[in-house]
Amino acid sequence: MRRALVPILVFVYATALLAEPAAAGGNWLDFRRDGGPSRAGAWGVVNVGEAVVARTTVWIHGAELRRQLEGTTFYAWLAPPSDDLFEEPRLPVGSIRLAPFQLRWASERVVVVKARFTVPQVPSDNYEILVCDDPCTFPGFGESVMAWPTVVQTPTERRLLALTTQRRSEIRTLHRRLAHEVERAEALQAELDAAMLDHRTVARTDTARIAALEAELARLRQASVPEAPEPASWPLVLGWAVAVATLAFALGVLGARRRRSPGSIVAPDTVPEDLKRLEHAR
């Protein structure tokens, strides 16, 4: 059960690191190599014979708890992994006492705890560091304070395992980034498909509008051309023209004949004056 809580504890631990030390709760021991700045963390890798410093900051709730802490010696215990929560004053079978914790009070309610020890000769495996007095009657510092180191046999093995752990972490990070990029690429592809569909829809609409406008233009051009007379009206007009011309010609001929007819000449019954003057002149 304790292993199942590790992912949750990792998240809480990362959040606690961003807070002030006095508010961190002191639930995780931070491993550092004694005499150097190298930090292994609460889930670090240590090797047999390595000098290690385990420290954390604890928030103390109440004066009674402070008096109890000041009157008790607490030890770091190396315990084999267990599925039981370390809440009762009972250490797992096979636990090894490592070193006492030194308490340095930073304020009335904040105490810095630190223990220096050498990793004992144990088989390579995952272990837990627990805090309790001896005999164990008061676990932690009023809280569940622990760590989860991995013990190996040599510094070379420690470096290789640490490098493997780092590479695995980097691979997990790359997998998350890859999944994010794949999701982003799929979203972009969906946007592109939607844009292409809109483009095709607009293209079809524009093609239909162009065809309609061309048809309207052709109709307007056809309407602007004058209509030619129907072929059947020309013979009728020509016939009427010939008839009128024939009638005019006939009337003209008839009039001319009437003017030339003898019966139409009338002899005067008197002598014209001009003839009389001519006669006198002779």
C-alpha positions, 0 to 999 in steps of 0.5 A: 500500500505504501508503494501505491502512495509513492506517486501521490507523495512525489507530487506533494513533495514537489509542491512542498519544495516550492513552499517555505521550509517551515511549512514544508511539513518535514515529511521527506528526508533529503539525502546529501553526500556528506562533505559535498554538494551532491544531492540524492533527494528522497528517492536517491541512489546510495552505495554501501560504505557511502557517507550520507547526510539526511535532513529536513525541516519540521513544523512543530504543532504545540508546545507539548510536542516540542517538549516531547521532541527535546526529551527524546532521541530519534534515530534513522532506521534502514528498513526493507520495503513494506506495504504497511504505513509506518504509523504505529510505533513498530519498525519492520522486521530487519530494520537497521539503526543508522544514526541519531538525529540532531535537532536545531531549532530555527524558531519556536515551531520550526526545527531542522533535523539532521543525521549523518551515517554510513550506508551499511553492508546490505544487499542491493535493493530498494529501502526505506529510511524511517524515523523513530526512537529506540525502542520505537515508541514515537515514530517520526517527529510527530509526523510520518518522516521518511525517505526511499533510497536505492542501495547498490554495492559500488560507486560505479554501480550507483553512477550507472543506476543514477544515469539510467534513472535520469535517462528514463526520466528524460525518456518519459519527458520526451514521451510526454512532449511527443504525445503533446506534439502529436496531439498538436499535429492532429489538431492542426490537421483537423483545422487544415481539413476544415479549411480545405472543406470550406475552400472547396465549398466556396469554390463550388459556390463561386463556380455556380455563380460564375455560370449564372452570371455568364448565362445572364450576360448572354441573355442581355447580349441577345436582348440588345440585338434588333429583331429582324423582320419575319421572312413571311412579311417580305412577299406580302409587302412586295406584292402590295408594292407591285399592285400599287405600281400597276394601278398607278400605271393603269391610271396614267395610261387611261388618263393619257388616252382620254386626253387624246380622244377626238370627241373631246375636242370642242370648236369655238363659236367665235373668232378669237381676238388674235385672229381678228387682229391678224386679219386687219393687219393684212 
